[in-house]
């Protein structure tokens, strides 16, 4: 996440609600209540046994790989570029050496991941260079097509890594970090954007996967609650960047390095996602506000699935 807020910020952010959203990443600190994140809910949706091993027993430590390393570095690079674009000067954003910034962030992310992996390497110099070159092509595309995705005339950057921390029920909080928040003054609408790095974009099975699309729907729900904004004024979007595009694509859209996907987020879909979250909480959180210490069963009738079998 960008570390600085420019001295001209107060002059540039004229909407007090936009300013409140922006500053929430600095001012708000989580309490010590039990919190539920999209990641934990998603893990349980894949396999309750895997959730048990990861979140209750803590037997499955997080391990870095080249995809998470690149994803972290690309997020940070893109977010820093957008902060300068919206809160410094467009010409300064245009003159940024994004390739060098991505390289720097990948080195930082790799060193951090290696430390988490017990100082064991999880990639090679060749693979890292390959991913960096892919990222370079994405950034070139974004700078060239910037006006079509990030207009400085019709939209305002309201948040980067905006912290959401809202009560679901007494003693249980929802916690989430929104990659990007934009405000559109002409229409008085907001956009919640989650950046995804992908090899070649999302296919129909990913777009229809409720475990994936629930993320931005939950963010919309709690963003509205946290800032007192009408949910009907909030749009959600996955901003998917593609490392690979076909050279001889049948359609021009297939050659784009960006895929934008807005899942259904109306009342019916939102109700389904919230019911799923509440069922999850009822299954794993006891009356004392702590995780229920019991054996959780794999969704596979044979007791092992693709998600948990490698850890059993």
N, C-alpha and C positions, 0 to 999 in steps of 0.2 A: 504494500500500500504506500502511496506517496506520503512523505513524512512532513511536508511543509504546507502551510496555507499562506498565500501571498498577502502582502500588506494592503493591497487594493481590494481584498475580498469584500469588506464591508460595503464598499462603493458598488461592487459588481453584483452582489446579491441584494436585490431590492425587495424581494418577496420574503417576509419574515418566516413563513413556513418553510420555504426552500432553505433559508439560513438555519432553521431549527433541525431540518433533516441532515444538512451537511455537518453541523457541529455535533450531532449525536454520536458520531464515531469517536469524539474526544471526551465528551462530557459523561456519557453513560457508562456505568460500571455494573457488571452482573452481581446479583446478590448470591448468597450461599445456598439458596433453595435448590432442590433437585430440578435439573433442567432437562428438557427433551429437545433433541435436535432432529432436523430432517434426516441426517445420516443414520441416527439410531433407529428411527422409524423405518427407513428404507432397508436397513439391514434385517430388521425383524420381518419385514414384508418378503424378503428373499428366503429367509430361513430362521425360525425362532431359535434353533440350536446354535446357529452361527452367532446370533445376537447374544445368547447366553455366554458363549465362550469369549466374545469380544468385550461386552459391556458389563456383565455380571462377574464372570471369573477372571477377566482380563488375561486370558491365556493366549490371545492372538494379538501380538503387538503390531502396530502399524508399520509396514515396511515400504520403503520408497522403491520406485522403479522409474524408468525413463519417461513414462507417460505422466506420472505425477510431478516429476522434476520439471519437465517441459511445461506442463500446465501451470504450475506455480509461477515460473519465470515469465511465461507469456502474459498471464493475468497482471503481474506487477508492471511489466513493460507497457502494456496497453493502458492501464489505469494511470500511470505517470504521464504518458503522452496526452491522454484526455484531460488531465488536470491542468497541464500547461496550455492546452488548446483553449479551454474554457475560462481559466482564471489567470492566465498571463497574456500572451499575444499569439495570434494565429501564426504569424511569421516565425515566431520562436518554436512553435510546435512543428512547423514545416521544416525547420532547419535542424531538428533533433536527429542525431545519429541513432536511430532505433535499432539498427543491427548491432551496434556496439553495446547498447543498453540491454538488449536481449541476451547477448553473450555474457555480459557481466552478471545478469540475473540468473542465467543458467549455471554459471560457475558457483554462485552463492548458493543456489538451490541444491546443486549436486553435493557441495561440501556439507551442507546441513543434513541432507539425506544420508550421506555416507556415515556421518556421526550417529544418526539414528539407527543405522544398520550395523552398529558395532564396528564401524570403520572398515566395513567390507565394501568393495566396489560393486555397483549394481548395473553398470553399463560400461561401454568401451569408448575410447576416443573417437573411433569411426562412427559409432552410433550417435554420440553426442553431436558431432559435426553434421551428421545427416539431419538430425532434428533441428539444429540451429539454422541450417539452410532452408528447411521447410518453413520455419518461423519467419525467416527473412523474406520469403516470397509472400507470406500472408501479410506482413507489415507493409511491403511494397504495394500490395493490392489495396490495403486500407488507406494508405496515404493518397493513393491515386483516386480512389472512390470516396474519399472522406465525406464530401458534401452530401452524398446520398445516404450515408448512415448517421453522421454526426454533424448536423447543421448547427452553426453557432448563431443563426438568425432566428430559428423557430423553436429551439429547445435549449434548456439550461441544465447543466450537470448539477444535480442536487445531492448526490451521495456516491461515495466510493467505500466499499466494505462497510455499509451502514449496519450497525448492530441493532438487531431486534431482540428485545427481552421483555416478554409479556406473560402475564399469568394465564394459565389454562384453567387451573383450579387451585384452591388454597395450597400453598407449599410446592406447587409444580409449575415451572415456567417453560415457555418455549424460547429457545435461543437460536438465532440464525444470523448470518452475515450476507447482505445483499451486495453482489458485485458492483452494480451500477444502478443509480436512480436518476431519472430525467424528469424534468417538469416542462410541459408545453404550454406556455402562457396564452397563446392564441385560442386554444381550446379548453384551457384550464384542466388538463389531464396529466396524469403521471404514468411513467413507464418503469416497471421493475425488470431489470435485465440480468440474466445469469449467463456468464461466458462459459462456453464449453469448447475444449480443444478436441478435435476428432481427426481420425485418419482420412476419411473421405465423406464425412457428413452423416446425418442421421437418416436411417431408412424407416419405413412404415412401422416396423415392429418396435422401434425405439420411440417413435412419436405416439404410439398407442399404448406404451407401457405406463400404467398408472403409478408405478413406483418411481419413475423418472419425472413425470409431469407434476406429481404432487408437490415437488419442491417449490416452484414459483407460485402455486396456488396457496400454499401455506404462508409464503412470504407476503403475498397480497393481503391475506386475512389479517396477519399480525402487524403489517406495516400500516394498514388502515386504522387498526385499533390504537397503535402506538402514537400516531400523529393526528388522529381525529379526522381522517380523510374518508369521504364517501367511497366505498369499494367500487361503485359503478364508474368512478373516475380514474380507476387504476387499471392499466393494461399490463400484461405479463409477456415476457419473451425470452426465448433461449437464443443467444447470439453464438452460433456454432461456427468456429473457424476450422477450415479443412487443410490438413497438411498436404494432401494429394488431390489433384484434379486431373481428369483424363485429357490428354492432348487432343484427341480426335473425338471430342464429345458430340453426341447427336444434337444436343440443345445447348445454346449459349449459356443458359443458367447453370449448367453442370460444370462450367469452367470457372464459375465464381468461387472465390476463396471463402466466402461467407454464406451461411445458410441461416435465415431467420425463421424461427418457428414459434408461433403463439398457440399454446394448447387451449382447449375449451376450459373456461374458468367461470361459467355462469353459476347460478344458484344451485342447480342440481349437482353439477360436478363438485362444487365447493362443499356441499353437504356430504357427498360421498367421501371426500378426502378428510373432512373433520370427523366423520363417524369412524373412519379407519384409524385416525390418530387417537380418538377417545377409547376405542376398543383395545388398541395397543397399550394405552396407559392402564386400563382396567386389568389387562393381562399381566403386566410386569411391575406395577407400582402398588404397594400395600397401603393400608390406612395410616401407617406411620410416615408415609412419604418416601420410603426407601424401596429399592428394587426387591421384589419377592424372590427369596432364595429357594429355588426349586429346580427340578430338571425340566427343561423345555424340549419339546420333541421336534425333530426335523419334519418338514412338510412331506418328505418322501416316505411312503408307506414301508419302505425297506429300511428306514432309519438313517440313510445317508443320501445326500444330494451333492450336486456339483459344487455347492457353496461351502458345505461343512466337512465333506469327506476328507479333504486334505489335512484337516486338523484333528481328526478323530483317531 
